[in-house]
């Protein structure tokens, strides 16, 4: 967790220091945070893992579109639950 926080802070700082452009640093940090969240969710669902007892890369690639669609729809589903009043 410390390395993730370090990367989220250090990357935008490097971009800012070398380019003097705060927008590029902010965009870089947001992109890195989004990729971290995507990778974390994929691994939590059993994709892109290595070692014994895991699926093959071909199986992961076959499951990837459905899981990405599910992740993309998580926000709209949460918004719909809030608007309906379903918080359970």
BAVOTI-597273 format. One record per residue: residue number from 1; x, y, z of N, C-alpha, C in turn. Coordinates in Angstrom, 3 decimals. Example, Ala and Ser with C-alpha at 12.3 -4.5 7.8 and 13.67 -1.06 7.14 Angstrom:
(atom 1, (13.190, -5.690, 7.800), (12.300, -4.500, 7.800), (13.200, -3.300, 7.800)) (atom 2, (12.850, -2.250, 7.080), (13.670, -1.060, 7.140), (12.900, 0.030, 7.870)) 
This chain:
(atom 1, (0.822, -1.194, 0.000), (0.000, 0.000, 0.000), (0.867, 1.260, 0.000)) (atom 2, (1.996, 1.178, 0.691), (2.885, 2.340, 0.737), (3.463, 2.616, -0.644)) (atom 3, (3.802, 1.563, -1.391), (4.369, 1.778, -2.722), (3.333, 2.385, -3.666)) (atom 4, (2.067, 2.023, -3.494), (1.016, 2.611, -4.324), (0.885, 4.093, -4.028)) (atom 5, (0.849, 4.455, -2.759), (0.755, 5.869, -2.382), (1.977, 6.635, -2.883)) (atom 6, (3.152, 6.002, -2.768), (4.371, 6.660, -3.242), (4.295, 6.923, -4.741)) (atom 7, (3.836, 5.924, -5.501), (3.737, 6.098, -6.948), (2.709, 7.154, -7.327)) (atom 8, (1.585, 7.183, -6.619), (0.543, 8.163, -6.932), (0.998, 9.587, -6.634)) (atom 9, (1.923, 9.726, -5.700), (2.436, 11.057, -5.358), (3.659, 11.393, -6.202)) (atom 10, (4.558, 10.425, -6.379), (5.829, 10.700, -7.052), (5.664, 10.956, -8.542)) (atom 11, (4.795, 10.228, -9.211), (4.667, 10.378, -10.656), (4.211, 11.776, -11.062)) (atom 12, (3.138, 12.307, -10.472), (2.761, 13.682, -10.838), (3.834, 14.705, -10.465)) (atom 13, (4.543, 14.464, -9.361), (5.605, 15.395, -8.975), (6.727, 15.406, -10.000)) (atom 14, (7.097, 14.224, -10.517), (8.141, 14.165, -11.550), (7.705, 14.899, -12.804)) (atom 15, (6.467, 14.684, -13.218), (5.980, 15.361, -14.417), (5.986, 16.871, -14.203)) (atom 16, (5.558, 17.303, -13.014), (5.516, 18.741, -12.733), (6.914, 19.336, -12.707)) (atom 17, (7.848, 18.648, -12.057), (9.195, 19.196, -11.924), (9.931, 19.260, -13.248)) (atom 18, (9.747, 18.260, -14.097), (10.487, 18.233, -15.348), (9.792, 18.992, -16.463)) (atom 19, (8.492, 19.141, -16.406), (7.759, 19.826, -17.479), (7.185, 21.166, -17.041)) (atom 20, (7.146, 21.426, -15.752), (6.528, 22.638, -15.209), (5.094, 22.784, -15.672)) (atom 21, (4.401, 21.677, -15.756), (3.027, 21.695, -16.224), (2.170, 20.931, -15.210)) (atom 22, (1.422, 21.635, -14.398), (0.645, 20.969, -13.345), (-0.494, 20.133, -13.918)) (atom 23, (-1.015, 20.513, -15.097), (-2.105, 19.740, -15.700), (-1.618, 18.358, -16.124)) (atom 24, (-0.426, 18.293, -16.674), (0.127, 16.994, -17.069), (0.363, 16.126, -15.839)) (atom 25, (0.832, 16.718, -14.754), (1.039, 15.966, -13.520), (-0.262, 15.442, -12.954)) (atom 26, (-1.289, 16.254, -12.974), (-2.593, 15.834, -12.475), (-3.179, 14.724, -13.339)) (atom 27, (-3.093, 14.876, -14.640), (-3.597, 13.855, -15.553), (-2.831, 12.546, -15.388)) (atom 28, (-1.529, 12.646, -15.206), (-0.715, 11.452, -15.011), (-1.119, 10.717, -13.735)) (atom 29, (-1.334, 11.445, -12.667), (-1.755, 10.825, -11.411), (-3.126, 10.191, -11.509)) (atom 30, (-4.053, 10.842, -12.192), (-5.398, 10.289, -12.353), (-5.366, 9.021, -13.211)) (atom 31, (-4.552, 9.032, -14.255), (-4.431, 7.863, -15.121), (-3.831, 6.691, -14.352)) (atom 32, (-2.806, 6.968, -13.557), (-2.174, 5.911, -12.776), (-3.145, 5.350, -11.738)) (atom 33, (-3.940, 6.202, -11.102), (-4.915, 5.735, -10.117), (-5.993, 4.866, -10.781)) (atom 34, (-6.429, 5.259, -11.978), (-7.440, 4.468, -12.697), (-6.883, 3.101, -13.090)) (atom 35, (-5.640, 3.057, -13.542), (-5.032, 1.775, -13.891), (-4.847, 0.892, -12.666)) (atom 36, (-4.471, 1.498, -11.546), (-4.333, 0.723, -10.315), (-5.680, 0.115, -9.915)) (atom 37, (-6.737, 0.907, -9.980), (-8.060, 0.407, -9.610), (-8.507, -0.707, -10.560)) (atom 38, (-8.233, -0.567, -11.845), (-8.594, -1.601, -12.815), (-7.837, -2.895, -12.530)) (atom 39, (-6.527, -2.799, -12.346), (-5.732, -3.998, -12.067), (-6.160, -4.664, -10.774)) (atom 40, (-6.436, -3.870, -9.761), (-6.859, -4.422, -8.479), (-8.184, -5.176, -8.636)) (atom 41, (-9.122, -4.609, -9.367), (-10.408, -5.266, -9.576), (-10.264, -6.541, -10.409)) (atom 42, (-9.429, -6.509, -11.431), (-9.230, -7.710, -12.241), (-8.616, -8.833, -11.412)) (atom 43, (-7.621, -8.515, -10.611), (-6.994, -9.547, -9.791), (-7.927, -10.040, -8.699)) (atom 44, (-8.753, -9.161, -8.173), (-9.723, -9.562, -7.152), (-10.731, -10.556, -7.715)) (atom 45, (-11.006, -10.451, -9.001), (-11.941, -11.366, -9.665), (-11.253, -12.574, -10.273)) (atom 46, (-9.941, -12.724, -10.030), (-9.216, -13.915, -10.458), (-8.571, -13.831, -11.826)) (atom 47, (-8.529, -12.665, -12.437), (-7.900, -12.518, -13.745), (-6.479, -11.999, -13.582)) (atom 48, (-5.654, -12.320, -14.555), (-4.268, -11.853, -14.638), (-3.428, -12.251, -13.425)) (atom 49, (-3.715, -13.425, -12.882), (-2.929, -13.966, -11.780), (-2.004, -15.041, -12.315)) (atom 50, (-0.891, -15.236, -11.639), (0.054, -16.266, -12.054), (0.229, -17.272, -10.932)) (atom 51, (0.799, -18.404, -11.270), (1.074, -19.419, -10.273), (0.180, -20.631, -10.452)) (atom 52, (0.386, -21.591, -9.582), (-0.404, -22.821, -9.678), (-1.829, -22.556, -9.208)) (atom 53, (-2.750, -23.260, -9.815), (-4.148, -23.107, -9.434), (-4.850, -21.931, -10.080)) (atom 54, (-4.230, -21.304, -11.074), (-4.870, -20.181, -11.765), (-5.198, -20.591, -13.194)) (atom 55, (-6.064, -19.828, -13.838), (-6.465, -20.109, -15.212), (-5.371, -19.682, -16.185)) (atom 56, (-5.490, -20.151, -17.407), (-4.520, -19.770, -18.442), (-4.789, -18.339, -18.911)) (atom 57, (-3.824, -17.794, -19.623), (-3.967, -16.435, -20.146), (-5.101, -16.372, -21.168)) (atom 58, (-5.271, -17.422, -21.962), (-6.361, -17.464, -22.940), (-7.717, -17.420, -22.241)) (atom 59, (-7.854, -18.137, -21.133), (-9.101, -18.113, -20.363), (-9.342, -16.717, -19.788)) (atom 60, (-8.262, -16.095, -19.299), (-8.398, -14.728, -18.780), (-8.883, -13.773, -19.856)) (atom 61, (-8.322, -13.897, -21.064), (-8.725, -13.011, -22.157), (-10.169, -13.260, -22.584)) (atom 62, (-10.635, -14.490, -22.490), (-12.045, -14.775, -22.824), (-12.989, -14.171, -21.787)) (atom 63, (-12.587, -14.164, -20.527), (-13.431, -13.613, -19.458), (-13.340, -12.088, -19.352)) (atom 64, (-12.308, -11.495, -19.934), (-12.043, -10.067, -19.786), (-13.173, -9.153, -20.267)) (atom 65, (-13.776, -9.348, -21.454), (-14.832, -8.424, -21.888), (-16.027, -8.367, -20.936)) (atom 66, (-16.448, -9.509, -20.421), (-17.596, -9.520, -19.509), (-17.263, -8.789, -18.204)) (atom 67, (-16.064, -8.996, -17.698), (-15.688, -8.350, -16.439), (-15.486, -6.853, -16.639)) (atom 68, (-14.886, -6.451, -17.752), (-14.732, -5.015, -18.026), (-16.094, -4.343, -18.174)) (atom 69, (-17.037, -5.012, -18.841), (-18.392, -4.464, -18.955), (-19.051, -4.335, -17.597)) (atom 70, (-18.842, -5.322, -16.743), (-19.390, -5.274, -15.395), (-18.791, -4.119, -14.597)) (atom 71, (-17.484, -3.915, -14.739), (-16.837, -2.811, -14.031), (-17.303, -1.449, -14.551)) (atom 72, (-17.495, -1.352, -15.863), (-17.954, -0.084, -16.437), (-19.390, 0.243, -16.036)) (atom 73, (-20.191, -0.783, -15.811), (-21.585, -0.571, -15.430), (-21.773, -0.410, -13.918)) (atom 74, (-20.712, -0.566, -13.133), (-20.836, -0.457, -11.672), (-21.298, 0.940, -11.261)) (atom 75, (-20.764, 1.967, -11.894), (-21.168, 3.333, -11.563), (-22.629, 3.613, -11.865)) (atom 76, (-23.096, 3.330, -13.099), (-24.509, 3.542, -13.397), (-25.446, 2.717, -12.514)) (atom 77, (-25.042, 1.471, -12.183), (-25.879, 0.660, -11.296), (-25.967, 1.273, -9.907)) (atom 78, (-24.844, 1.775, -9.399), (-24.849, 2.410, -8.076), (-25.725, 3.662, -8.087)) (atom 79, (-25.632, 4.446, -9.148), (-26.457, 5.644, -9.265), (-27.937, 5.285, -9.314)) (atom 80, (-28.281, 4.233, -10.050), (-29.674, 3.798, -10.129), (-30.170, 3.338, -8.760)) (atom 81, (-29.334, 2.634, -7.990), (-29.736, 2.208, -6.642), (-29.977, 3.405, -5.728)) (atom 82, (-29.139, 4.418, -5.845), (-29.308, 5.629, -5.025), (-30.604, 6.333, -5.389)) (atom 83, (-30.852, 6.445, -6.683), (-32.071, 7.134, -7.121), (-33.335, 6.384, -6.751)) (atom 84, (-33.278, 5.056, -6.720), (-34.419, 4.254, -6.300), (-34.576, 4.203, -4.792)) (atom 85, (-33.506, 4.469, -4.065), (-33.555, 4.377, -2.605), (-33.160, 3.012, -2.086)) (atom 86, (-32.597, 2.159, -2.937), (-32.112, 0.820, -2.525), (-30.676, 0.951, -2.059)) (atom 87, (-30.453, 0.888, -0.776), (-29.084, 1.021, -0.280), (-28.544, -0.302, 0.248)) (atom 88, (-29.309, -1.359, 0.188), (-28.879, -2.644, 0.764), (-28.043, -3.428, -0.203)) 
